[in-house]
Amino acid sequence: MADSRKRRHESSDRITSAAETKRATPGDSVASLKLLAAAFYGVSSFLIVVVNKSVLSGYRFPSSTCLSIGQMLATVVVLRIGKMLGVILFPDMSLSIPQKMFPLPLLYVGNQISGLFGTKRLNLPMFTVLRRFSIFLTMVFEGLLLKSTFSTSVKASVVTMILGAFIAASSDLAFDVEGYIFITLNNVLTAASGAYVKQKLDSKDLGKFGILYYNSLLMIFPTVVYAYYTGDLQRGLEYDGWSEQLFVVQFVLSCVMGFVLLYSIMLCTQYNSALTTSVVGCIKVNCVKLARTVSTHTYPGLSLTTAEYHGDLHWDDIWWRLHIHLDKLSRVKHKYCGEPGILLHHFHTGANKEGVNL
């Protein structure tokens, strides 16, 4: 009798254990998806830096804005083909689409313009410090728009990241009122954009593919107009390397990688949060800097150009950051008659003969 009861208890324990295992499986699956989405974004972000380095530095392509246009165009083409083949789904164009997308396009434009002017005014260390506040603001916007709550450990980690940036740049801080205003505005718009993307992903009106498609579609024309009036479009079209097949292949690869990066951002934001996406972006930047520092010490002939270094600072508007510094490099090259030795010297020192920071 006792043995029979014991067997029944053991059988009941096994059934209970199996049920608990089944209940735990969905949670483990969600955690794995979150981790994979964050890793996918980090790897994609790292790889696009490698491809962009080849196009912008190796082949000296003069217009990063044209590359940005190519990125948007690749996103539109890939998603449209995917929908035609029935692989993905998103709503057709209608008069309600701009309303459903609002205010993402406006935030995107404001983000680029404020970042553009802020980068012109501030040096690299101060820019890095102020950009760290976008993580804190992302946390604030997620609390306001999405009613998200964060643990004490998460808040402490964000504060630690900001303090760490201050300590690292404490020996080279600079004060510029206009620069502070523009970068602060840039931080606010970046944080708001991330929170609104998360909100629209949760609402499921457009889905991640719809947000990607229509955001790129709505932004192509303003970006082309901007590139035309700044001369970037003409510089890109007049580039001599279009006849080189290898350059064209890498240019197309960069455009496709731009789509992959945007898709990975959407996945990371969907499965995690806008705050996680911001933090992963900062981790990626630090990893790239570390890898390049190690490679520079290992291979002294390798060095970062100003454009490449600044291009790693902020994934959301990398192309807009780069074109400022490419313009600066063009002016320096013209001033010193294109002498490569002088150019390399000033890449290292960060200033020209008159002491102006590049």
Rosetta blueprint (number, residue, H / E / L):
1 M L
2 A H
3 D H
4 S H
5 R H
6 K H
7 R H
8 R H
9 H H
10 E H
11 S H
12 S H
13 D H
14 R H
15 I H
16 T H
17 S H
18 A H
19 A H
20 E H
21 T H
22 K H
23 R H
24 A H
25 T H
26 P H
27 G H
28 D H
29 S H
30 V H
31 A H
32 S H
33 L H
34 K H
35 L H
36 L H
37 A H
38 A H
39 A H
40 F H
41 Y H
42 G H
43 V H
44 S H
45 S H
46 F H
47 L H
48 I H
49 V H
50 V H
51 V H
52 N H
53 K H
54 S H
55 V H
56 L H
57 S H
58 G H
59 Y L
60 R L
61 F L
62 P L
63 S L
64 S H
65 T H
66 C H
67 L H
68 S H
69 I H
70 G H
71 Q H
72 M H
73 L H
74 A H
75 T H
76 V H
77 V H
78 V H
79 L H
80 R H
81 I H
82 G H
83 K H
84 M H
85 L L
86 G L
87 V L
88 I L
89 L L
90 F L
91 P L
92 D L
93 M L
94 S L
95 L L
96 S L
97 I H
98 P H
99 Q H
100 K H
101 M H
102 F L
103 P L
104 L H
105 P H
106 L H
107 L H
108 Y H
109 V H
110 G H
111 N H
112 Q H
113 I H
114 S H
115 G H
116 L H
117 F H
118 G H
119 T H
120 K H
121 R H
122 L L
123 N L
124 L H
125 P H
126 M H
127 F H
128 T H
129 V H
130 L H
131 R H
132 R L
133 F H
134 S H
135 I H
136 F H
137 L H
138 T H
139 M H
140 V H
141 F H
142 E H
143 G H
144 L H
145 L H
146 L L
147 K L
148 S L
149 T L
150 F L
151 S L
152 T H
153 S H
154 V H
155 K H
156 A H
157 S H
158 V H
159 V H
160 T H
161 M H
162 I H
163 L H
164 G H
165 A H
166 F H
167 I H
168 A H
169 A L
170 S H
171 S H
172 D H
173 L L
174 A L
175 F L
176 D L
177 V H
178 E H
179 G H
180 Y H
181 I H
182 F H
183 I H
184 T H
185 L H
186 N H
187 N H
188 V H
189 L H
190 T H
191 A H
192 A H
193 S H
194 G H
195 A H
196 Y H
197 V H
198 K H
199 Q H
200 K H
201 L H
202 D H
203 S H
204 K L
205 D L
206 L L
207 G H
208 K H
209 F H
210 G H
211 I H
212 L H
213 Y H
214 Y H
215 N H
216 S H
217 L H
218 L H
219 M H
220 I H
221 F H
222 P H
223 T H
224 V H
225 V H
226 Y H
227 A H
228 Y H
229 Y H
230 T H
231 G L
232 D H
233 L H
234 Q H
235 R H
236 G H
237 L H
238 E L
239 Y L
240 D H
241 G H
242 W H
243 S H
244 E L
245 Q H
246 L H
247 F H
248 V H
249 V H
250 Q H
251 F H
252 V H
253 L H
254 S H
255 C H
256 V H
257 M H
258 G H
259 F H
260 V H
261 L H
262 L H
263 Y H
264 S H
265 I H
266 M H
267 L H
268 C H
269 T H
270 Q H
271 Y H
272 N L
273 S L
274 A H
275 L H
276 T H
277 T H
278 S H
279 V H
280 V H
281 G H
282 C H
283 I H
284 K H
285 V H
286 N H
287 C H
288 V H
289 K H
290 L H
291 A H
292 R H
293 T H
294 V H
295 S H
296 T H
297 H H
298 T H
299 Y L
300 P L
301 G L
302 L L
303 S L
304 L L
305 T L
306 T H
307 A H
308 E H
309 Y H
310 H H
311 G H
312 D L
313 L L
314 H L
315 W H
316 D H
317 D H
318 I H
319 W H
320 W H
321 R H
322 L H
323 H H
324 I H
325 H H
326 L H
327 D H
328 K H
329 L H
330 S H
331 R H
332 V H
333 K H
334 H H
335 K H
336 Y L
337 C L
338 G L
339 E L
340 P H
341 G H
342 I H
343 L H
344 L H
345 H H
346 H H
347 F H
348 H H
349 T H
350 G L
351 A E
352 N L
353 K L
354 E L
355 G L
356 V L
357 N E
358 L L
